[in-house]
């Protein structure tokens, strides 16, 4: 069941996890370099333990960071 969460919208999965009653932690990944993340968060990794669920999230869209013109 948990593997079906991969790639899904975080807002929908968060509700499912809260219904399970298990504590959870999440981490948001960020790209390196001149990339700007934007958009909704998606689940990219899930690890389930006996007493908790660990989740890694990433933005669904990326674009090159634009330099500000003086």
C-alpha positions as CSV (number, residue, x, y, z in Angstrom):
1,X,0.0,0.0,0.0
2,X,2.7,2.5,0.9
3,X,4.6,1.9,-2.3
4,X,1.5,3.2,-4.1
5,X,2.2,6.6,-2.5
6,X,5.2,7.3,-4.7
7,X,4.7,10.1,-7.1
8,X,1.4,11.2,-5.5
9,X,0.4,14.6,-4.3
10,X,1.6,15.2,-0.7
11,X,-1.7,16.9,0.4
12,X,-3.6,13.7,-0.4
13,X,-1.1,11.3,1.1
14,X,-0.9,13.3,4.3
15,X,-4.5,12.7,5.0
16,X,-4.1,9.0,4.5
17,X,-1.1,8.9,6.9
18,X,-3.0,10.8,9.6
19,X,-5.8,8.2,9.4
20,X,-3.3,5.4,10.0
21,X,-2.5,6.9,13.4
22,X,1.3,6.4,13.0
23,X,3.7,9.3,13.7
24,X,5.4,10.5,10.6
25,X,8.4,12.7,9.6
26,X,9.0,14.3,6.2
27,X,12.0,15.9,4.5
28,X,11.9,18.2,1.5
29,X,14.7,17.7,-1.1
30,X,16.0,20.7,-3.0
31,X,18.0,20.7,-6.3
32,X,21.5,22.1,-6.3
33,X,22.7,24.8,-8.7
34,X,20.7,27.4,-10.5
35,X,17.4,25.5,-10.4
36,X,14.3,26.9,-8.9
37,X,11.7,24.4,-7.6
38,X,8.0,25.2,-7.7
39,X,4.6,23.6,-7.7
40,X,3.1,20.9,-5.5
41,X,5.1,18.5,-3.4
42,X,5.2,14.9,-4.5
43,X,6.3,11.8,-2.5
44,X,9.6,10.4,-3.8
45,X,10.6,8.0,-1.0
46,X,8.7,6.2,1.8
47,X,10.2,4.1,4.6
48,X,7.9,2.4,7.1
49,X,9.1,1.3,10.5
50,X,7.2,-0.3,13.4
51,X,6.7,3.0,15.2
52,X,6.8,5.7,12.4
53,X,6.8,6.5,8.7
54,X,9.6,8.5,7.1
55,X,8.8,10.4,3.8
56,X,10.9,12.4,1.4
57,X,9.2,15.1,-0.7
58,X,10.2,17.0,-3.8
59,X,8.6,19.7,-5.8
60,X,6.9,18.6,-9.0
61,X,8.3,21.3,-11.3
62,X,11.8,22.8,-11.8
63,X,13.0,25.7,-13.9
64,X,16.3,27.5,-14.4
65,X,16.8,30.4,-11.9
66,X,16.5,33.7,-13.6
67,X,19.0,36.5,-12.9
68,X,17.6,39.8,-11.8
69,X,18.3,42.6,-14.2
70,X,19.7,45.8,-12.7
